[in-house]
Amino acid sequence: MKLWLRCDIMHSAKENDSIKECTDMTIRTATINDLKEIAAVEAACFPAAEAATKEEFSERIQYYGNHFWLMFDEEHLIAFVDGFVTDTPDLTDEMYEKACMHDEHGDWQMIFGVNTLPGYRNRGFAGQLIQCAIETAKVQGRKGVVLTCKDRLVPYYTKFGFKNEGISDKSTHGNVSWNQMRLTF
């Protein structure tokens, strides 16, 4: 069974098509065929110490490709949000490294990355993808969504209803201090 993804809700469908239009862009979940483009967008968006590798994305897609929200401008990947589901309420560095920790029936949707190619930034595309992740988590009955971010992005995520829980003591990914942000439903 595939899922049609819309910005406001997930719909079950038996069709082999997992694509649904959202504004002028196409948003869909990931398959292994997207690996090269996903890795390229990540590399363009994050410093090497913080970016996931192609190998890490390969494992992530295998375990939870349905928790990647990819945005395409025609056939070109321009942005994506990804993360897995877990019963663990706080985001930890181990989660980035071990895709096998994904639990499809978990309470919390984690977001590991929000990526938009530089030429497409400041147009609301990341926000649309974040809204898709939030709506998907609600429809799937999660308790909420958790992410970490740098200080400068705290005001951005609060616009979506996330609350800043302070500097995480469980994540220093890339040797950076991260604010843990939580949106509870």
N, C-alpha and C positions, 0 to 999 in steps of 0.2 A: 504494500500500500504506500503510495506517495502522498506528499502533502503539497497543496497549493498554498503559497505564501502570499499574503496581502499585508499591508501595513497595519491593518486594524484587527486581523483575526487569522487563525490557521483553519483550513478546511480539509477534511479528509476527502480523498478521491482515489478511485481505483485506476484512473488513467495513469499512463507512464509519464505524464507531463508534470514536472514540479515547478513550473514557471508561472508566474502571475505578474501582470503589469502593475506598477505603482508609480504614479505620476508619469514622467517621461522615461524612467529607467526601469529595468527589469531587476527584480529581487528574487533570488532563489537560494536553496541550500546547496551545499558543496558535494562534489563527487571527486574521486581520485583524479579525474581528467582535469580538474581545476588546479592541481598542485603547483604547477610551474608558475601560473599567474598569481596565486596566493602568496607564494614565497617571494616573488618579485615585488608585489605591493608592500609586503611586510618590510622587506629590505629598504624600500624607498621611504618608509614611514618611521622606522625606529633605528637608533644606533645599534651597531653590531652586538654590543653587550646585552641589549634588551630584546633584540629580534629573535624570533623563533626560526629555526633552520628548516630547510626543505624536508629533511628527514623527520623532524618533530611534527611538521604539518602533515606528512604522510600518515604517521601514526594517529594523529588527532582526527583526521578525516575518516580513517578506518573505524575508529571508536565512536565518533560523534559528528559526522559530517552533517547530520540534520540539525546541529546546533551551531552552524556557520550560516550567517546571513550575508550573501554576496550581492553586490549591486553592480550591474553592467550598464554601460552606455553603448548600446548596440551589442557588439560581441566583445567589448573591452571591459575587463574588470577594473573598476575605479575605486571601490571601497568594500570593506567587509568588517563584520563583527564576529568574534568567535568565543566560545567558552563551553565548559561542560556542566553537567548537573551532578550534584552531590548532596548528601545529608550533612556534611561538614559545613557549619555556618560561616566560617572565616576562610578567606582565600589564602593559600599557603604556596610557597615556592615549589614544593613537591608536586602540586597540581599541574604546574607548567610542564614539568618533566615527565609525568606519568599519566598518559592518556587513559591507561587501563583503570584509573581511579574513577572514571565516569560511571555514574549510576543513573540510568535512564529514569528511574523512579524516585530519584532524590528530591529533597525539599527546595534546594537553592540552585538557581541558574547563576553560574559564575560567568563573568566576562573577562577574558584574558587579553583581548586586544580590540581596539577601535582604530581602524586604518582607513585613511582616505588619501589618494594620490595628491601631491601638492597642487597640481593644476585644477583640482576639483574641490578644494577646500573652501570653507566659508559660504557654501551654497545650501546647507541643510541636509546633505546626503548622509553624513554620519548620524545626525539626529533621527532621520527616517529609519536607519538600521537599528539604532538603539530602541526606538519605539517598536519595531518589529520584534526584537528580542524580549522586550517587556510584555507585549501583548501575547507572544507565544508562551512565555512563562505563566502568565495569568490563565490562559486557556488550558494549559497542561496541569493546572492546580498546584503550582509551586508556592512556597511561602514568600518568595521574592527574588531579587537579583542583587548580586554583590560584584563589585569591581574595585580595583585600586587605581589611583591616579596620582600624578604629581600635583604639587600645590597650585600651580597656575590653572589647572583644569577643574578644581573643586567647584567654582561658581558655575561652570558649564553643566556639570552633572547634577547640581542641585536644581537646575531648571526642569529636570525630568522627575524630580521628587526624591532623588537620592539624598540621604543624610550622611554627613561626614562623621565617621567614628574615630577619627584621629589617625596618627601615624601607626601603621601596622607593625606589630612585633612578630608577625609570622611571614612577612614577605620583604625581602631586600633584593629582589630580582634585579640583576644588572648592577648591583651595588648602589641602589637608589633608595631613598626614603619614599614610601608610598602611603598615601592616605587611603584607608579602606572606606568605601562608600556603599551604603545599603539602601535598597528600596524594598520596603516590606509591604505586602499586599494586605 
